[in-house]
Amino acid sequence: MDTHLHHPHEERHLESTDFLRDIVIGMSDGLTVPFALAAGLSGAVTDSGIIVIAGIAEICAGSIAMGLGGYLSGKTEEDHYKSEIQREYEEVENLREVEIKETKEFFANIGLSERLQQEATEEISKDKDRWVDFMMKYELGLEKPDPKRASKSALNIGLSYVVGGIIPLSPYFFIKSSAEALQVSVIATLICLFVFGYIKSKMTGINPWLGAMRVTLIGAMAAAAAFGVAKLFEGYA
């Protein structure tokens, strides 16, 4: 049974973590996928206009797909919470002695004496709603999700994808030659990937320099692979 104490400020902490997670998901794919697409097309066509059209189409489709994924993830979390709280109410109603035993076990695990375990359990079990809420948090480790979480996640991820995708595509708006635009795109995107990887790693507690290099390398490999494949099949177009 989870004996982790939940502090009063935790709800804000979770919201902030969810927001940052959405940004990381959207930005990482937004920087990498359009970058690889633009690099691949640059290996096959010389006109930047074609790449801009294809890139915009991909960013639109990708942001919608990523946003939908975030929305479905949020709805799944919400549905899971509803299912578990319904089951918990049924257990409190029909398996009261079992729930009382589990509640006492929680208080025992945090070091309360037998007398205090009994008193605390009796007190909290007087109010069914409060008891269920307690068991959801401390037995199952579930916090009530924000009812707007799914839509917020979809918006956060979708917009982050758009912002990330515009970076590697932007040189093609101003440079007609795709080869020249690719050179600028590579420099700009790799710098952004490095900075993004550094910040992401810093937030997650791993070595920021190692994380930055890893994210940059993945983006560079994806673009190089796409460019190489396009060059390989260029003669068949």
N, C-alpha and C positions, 0 to 999 in steps of 0.2 A: 504493500500500500504506500502511496506517495505521501511523504511527510514534509514535503517542501512548503514552506510558509509563503503565502502570497501577500506581497506588500501593497499598501494602498495606492501607490503610483503605478502599479504594474499594467493597468489597462492602457495608459498612455504609452508605456514602454512597448506593449504589444502592437499597438497601432503604428508606432514609429517603425518597428521592425518589419511589419507587413508592408508598409510604404516603401522602405528601402529595398526589401526583397523584390517588390514589383519593379522598381527602377532598375535593379540589377538584371532581372530577367529580360525586360524590354530592351535595355541598352546593349546588353551583351549580344543578343541576336540581331538587334538593329544595326550595330556596327559591323558584325561579321558577315551576315548573309548578303546584304546589298553590296558590300565590299567585294565579296567573292563573285557575285553576279557581274558587277561592273568590270572586274578584272578579266573574267572569262570572256565577256563580250568584246573587250578591248583586244583580245587575242584573235578575234574573228572579223571584226568590222573596224573601219577607220573613221566613221562618222559618229561624233559624240551625240548627235541628236537621237540616233537610234537607242543608244545606251540610256540617255535621259528618259525616253519614253518607257523603255523596259524597266528601268530602275524605279520610276514613279509607280508603275503598275505593281511591281513587286513590293514596294513599301506599303502601298494601299492594302494589297492582299495580305501581306505579312502582319501588318498592324491589326487588321481585323481578326486574322486567325489567332494571333497571340492574345489579343484582348478577349476573344471568345474563350480561349483556354483558361485565362485568368478568371473569367466570369463563372465558368463551369466548376473550377476548383473552389471558388468561394461558395457556390451553391451546394457543392458536395459537403463542404465543411459545415454549412448551416443545416443541411439535411441530416448529417451524422449526429450533430448536437441534439436536434429534435428527436431523433430516434432513441438516443441514449437517455435523454431526460424522461421520455415516456416510459422506457423500460425501468428507470430508477423509481419513478412514481409507483409503478406496478409492484416493484420489489418492496418498497416501503409499506405499501398497502397489504401485500399478500405474504411477504417473507420478512415480517417485522423483526423477529428474533435474530435472523441472519444479519440484517442490516445493523441492528443494535450491537451485535458481536463485532462487526467490521468497524463500526464507529469507535467502540472501546479499544479495538486494536490500534487504531490510528493514534488515539490519545496515549496509549501505552508506549507506542513507538517514539513519541516525542518526550517521554520521560515522566508523565504524570503518575501519581500514586494511584493505587486501586480505588481509594475513596474519591479522588478527583476525577478519575476516569468515569466512575459511575455517575457522579453529579453532573459532569459535563455532558455525558450521553443523555441523561434524563432531561436536561435543560434543552439541548438542541433538538431532541426528538419530539418536543411539545408542539413545535410548529412544522407541519409537513413540508411547506414550501422552503423554509429555511434549511431543513434537514436535507432535502433533495439537492438544494443548491450547494450545501456543504459537501455532500457525497460526490457530486459532479466535479467539484474542484479538487478535492483531496483524495478521493478514491480513484477517479478516472483521469484526473489532471486536465479537465476540459473547462475552458472559460466560455461564457456565452458569447457567440460571435456577433460582430456588428451586423445588423440586418442590411446595411448598405455596403457591406464588405465586397460582395460579388461585383456590383457595379463600379465601385471605387477601384477594385483591382483591374477590371477590364479597361477602365479609362487610364489608369496609371501605366499599365503595361503597353497599351496601344500607343499612347503619346510618347512614351520612352522609346519605343521601336521607331517611330517616325523621326524623332530627334536624332537617334543613333544612325538611322539610314540616310539622312540628309548629308551627313558629314562626308562619307566616301563618294557620294554622288555629286556633291556641289561643284567640284572642279569641271565636270562635264557640261555644266550650264554655261561656263565662260570660255572654255577652250575647245575649239572645233575639232582638233586632232585628238582622237581617242588615246593614242600612244602618249602624247604629251600630258593629257588630262590624267591618265593612269599614274604617271610619275608623281604628280601633285597629290593625287588621291592616296597613293601608297604612303607618302610621307605624313600627310595629315591624319590618315586613319591609324597608322601605327603609333603616332604620338598619342592620339586619343585613346587607343586600346591600352597603351602603357599607363597613362594617367588613370583610366578607368580601372584597370587591373590593380594598380597600387591602392586606390581608394577602397575598392571592394575588399582586397586582402586586409587592409588596415581595419576595416569594420568587422571582419570575420575573425580577426585575431591571429592570422597566419603571417608568415614573413612577407611584408609588402613588396619587397624587391623581387622575391621569387615568384609571388603571385602575379606581379606586373609582367615579368618576363614570360610567364606561362600563357597568360591571356594574349599577349602580343604575338607570341609564337604560333598559337592556334589560329589567330586571324590571318597571319602571314601565310601559313601553310594552306589554309582554305583558299585564299586568293591565288596562291601559286598553283595549286592543283587545278582550279577552275581555268586559269589562264593556259596552263599546259594542255588540258583536255581540248580547249577551244582551238589551240594551235595544231594539235594532233589531227583534228577532224576538219581543219580549215579547208583542205583540198576537196572535201566531199560535198561542200555546200554548193 
